[in-house]
């Protein structure tokens, strides 16, 4: 939450689902999800 409060331009995370949930809860615009091929 702290980085979002600071107004950073980007966040790299191992848990994009958690970051997306925080962003949605705060009413921030969400980027288009990147599809991942788990069959590879």
DSSP file (Angstrom, degrees, kcal/mol; ACC not computed):
  #  RESIDUE AA STRUCTURE BP1 BP2  ACC     N-H-->O    O-->H-N    N-H-->O    O-->H-N    TCO  KAPPA ALPHA  PHI   PSI    X-CA   Y-CA   Z-CA
    1    1 A X     >        0   0    0      0, 0.0     4,-2.3     0, 0.0     5,-0.2   0.000 360.0 360.0 360.0 -33.2    0.0    0.0    0.0
    2    2 A X  H  >  +     0   0    0      1,-0.2     4,-1.6     2,-0.2     5,-0.1   0.885 360.0  50.8 -61.8 -41.4    2.9    2.3    0.8
    3    3 A X  H  >>S+     0   0    0      1,-0.2     5,-1.7     2,-0.2     4,-0.7   0.896 110.3  49.8 -65.3 -39.3    4.2    2.4   -2.8
    4    4 A X  H >45S+     0   0    0      1,-0.2     3,-1.0     2,-0.2    -1,-0.2   0.914 108.7  53.1 -64.2 -41.5    0.8    3.2   -4.2
    5    5 A X  H 3<5S+     0   0    0     -4,-2.3    -1,-0.2     1,-0.3    -2,-0.2   0.827 105.6  54.6 -62.3 -31.5    0.5    6.0   -1.6
    6    6 A X  H 3<5S-     0   0    0     -4,-1.6    -1,-0.3    -5,-0.2    -2,-0.2   0.651 113.6-121.0 -76.3 -15.3    3.8    7.4   -2.8
    7    7 A X  T <<5 -     0   0    0     -3,-1.0    -3,-0.2    -4,-0.7    -2,-0.1   0.814  42.0-177.8  82.0  31.7    2.5    7.6   -6.4
    8    8 A X      < -     0   0    0     -5,-1.7    -1,-0.1     1,-0.1     3,-0.1  -0.192  30.3-130.6 -60.9 157.2    5.1    5.3   -8.0
    9    9 A X  S    S+     0   0    0      1,-0.2     2,-0.3     0, 0.0    -1,-0.1   0.707  81.8   3.6 -82.6 -21.8    4.9    4.7  -11.7
   10   10 A X        -     0   0    0     -7,-0.1     2,-0.4     2,-0.0    -1,-0.2  -0.992  55.2-151.7-162.3 155.3    5.1    1.0  -11.6
   11   11 A X        -     0   0    0     -2,-0.3     2,-0.5    -3,-0.1     8,-0.0  -0.995   8.2-156.5-134.9 127.6    5.3   -2.0   -9.3
   12   12 A X        +     0   0    0     -2,-0.4     2,-0.3     2,-0.0    -2,-0.0  -0.903  27.8 166.7-101.8 130.0    6.9   -5.4  -10.1
   13   13 A X        -     0   0    0     -2,-0.5     3,-0.3     1,-0.1    -2,-0.0  -0.980  48.4-140.6-144.6 153.0    5.6   -8.2   -8.0
   14   14 A X  S    S+     0   0    0     -2,-0.3     2,-0.2     1,-0.2     3,-0.1   0.504 104.9  55.2 -83.1  -6.7    5.5  -12.0   -7.7
   15   15 A X    >>  +     0   0    0      1,-0.1     4,-1.9     2,-0.1     3,-0.7  -0.576  58.2 160.7-127.8  67.6    1.8  -11.7   -6.7
   16   16 A X  H 3> S+     0   0    0     -3,-0.3     4,-2.6     1,-0.2     5,-0.2   0.801  75.5  60.5 -62.0 -28.4    0.0   -9.7   -9.5
   17   17 A X  H 3> S+     0   0    0      2,-0.2     4,-1.8     1,-0.2    -1,-0.2   0.889 106.1  46.8 -65.8 -37.5   -3.3  -11.0   -8.3
   18   18 A X  H <> S+     0   0    0     -3,-0.7     4,-2.1     2,-0.2    -2,-0.2   0.912 113.1  48.1 -69.8 -42.8   -2.8   -9.4   -4.9
   19   19 A X  H  X S+     0   0    0     -4,-1.9     4,-2.7     1,-0.2    -2,-0.2   0.918 110.5  52.2 -62.9 -42.8   -1.7   -6.1   -6.3
   20   20 A X  H  X S+     0   0    0     -4,-2.6     4,-2.6     1,-0.2    -1,-0.2   0.889 108.3  51.3 -60.6 -39.8   -4.7   -6.1   -8.7
   21   21 A X  H  X S+     0   0    0     -4,-1.8     4,-2.3     2,-0.2    -1,-0.2   0.905 110.9  47.8 -64.5 -41.6   -7.1   -6.7   -5.8
   22   22 A X  H  X S+     0   0    0     -4,-2.1     4,-1.7     2,-0.2    -2,-0.2   0.927 112.8  48.6 -64.5 -44.8   -5.5   -3.8   -3.9
   23   23 A X  H  <>S+     0   0    0     -4,-2.7     5,-2.6     1,-0.2     4,-0.5   0.917 112.2  48.5 -61.9 -43.4   -5.8   -1.5   -6.9
   24   24 A X  H ><5S+     0   0    0     -4,-2.6     3,-1.1     1,-0.2    -1,-0.2   0.909 109.1  53.0 -63.5 -42.0   -9.4   -2.5   -7.5
   25   25 A X  H 3<5S+     0   0    0     -4,-2.3    -1,-0.2     1,-0.3    -2,-0.2   0.840 110.6  47.9 -62.3 -33.3  -10.3   -1.9   -3.9
   26   26 A X  T 3<5S-     0   0    0     -4,-1.7    -1,-0.3    -5,-0.1    -2,-0.2   0.492 115.5-116.2 -85.9  -3.9   -8.8    1.6   -4.1
   27   27 A X  T < 5 +     0   0    0     -3,-1.1    -3,-0.2    -4,-0.5     2,-0.2   0.743  61.5 153.3  76.6  22.8  -10.7    2.3   -7.4
   28   28 A X      < -     0   0    0     -5,-2.6    -1,-0.2    -6,-0.2     2,-0.1  -0.528  54.7 -94.1 -82.7 152.2   -7.5    2.7   -9.4
   29   29 A X        -     0   0    0     -2,-0.2     2,-0.4     1,-0.1    -1,-0.1  -0.445  41.5-138.5 -66.0 137.4   -7.5    1.9  -13.1
   30   30 A X        -     0   0    0     -2,-0.1     3,-0.1    -3,-0.1    -1,-0.1  -0.819  10.9-125.7-101.1 135.1   -6.5   -1.7  -13.8
   31   31 A X        -     0   0    0     -2,-0.4     2,-0.2     1,-0.1     3,-0.1  -0.335  40.0 -88.7 -70.3 159.6   -4.2   -2.6  -16.7
   32   32 A X        -     0   0    0      1,-0.1    -1,-0.1    -2,-0.0     2,-0.0  -0.525  52.2-110.0 -66.4 130.6   -5.4   -5.2  -19.2
   33   33 A X        -     0   0    0     -2,-0.2     2,-0.6     1,-0.1    -1,-0.1  -0.337  24.4-127.5 -64.1 144.7   -4.3   -8.7  -17.9
   34   34 A X        -     0   0    0     -3,-0.1    -1,-0.1    -2,-0.0     2,-0.1  -0.838  24.6-126.0 -92.9 121.2   -1.6  -10.4  -19.8
   35   35 A X        -     0   0    0     -2,-0.6     2,-0.4     1,-0.0    -1,-0.0  -0.396  22.8-155.8 -67.8 144.1   -2.6  -14.0  -20.8
   36   36 A X        -     0   0    0     -2,-0.1     2,-1.0     3,-0.0     3,-0.1  -0.982  11.8-139.5-123.9 131.5   -0.2  -16.7  -19.7
   37   37 A X    >   +     0   0    0     -2,-0.4     3,-0.9     1,-0.2    -2,-0.0  -0.788  20.2 179.7 -90.5 103.2    0.2  -20.1  -21.4
   38   38 A X  T 3  S+     0   0    0     -2,-1.0    -1,-0.2     1,-0.2     0, 0.0   0.516  70.8  75.5 -82.9  -4.7    0.5  -22.5  -18.5
   39   39 A X  T 3         0   0    0      1,-0.2    -1,-0.2    -3,-0.1    -2,-0.0   0.620 360.0 360.0 -79.4 -13.5    0.8  -25.5  -20.9
   40   40 A X    <         0   0    0     -3,-0.9    -1,-0.2     0, 0.0    -2,-0.1   0.467 360.0 360.0 -75.8 360.0    4.3  -24.6  -21.9
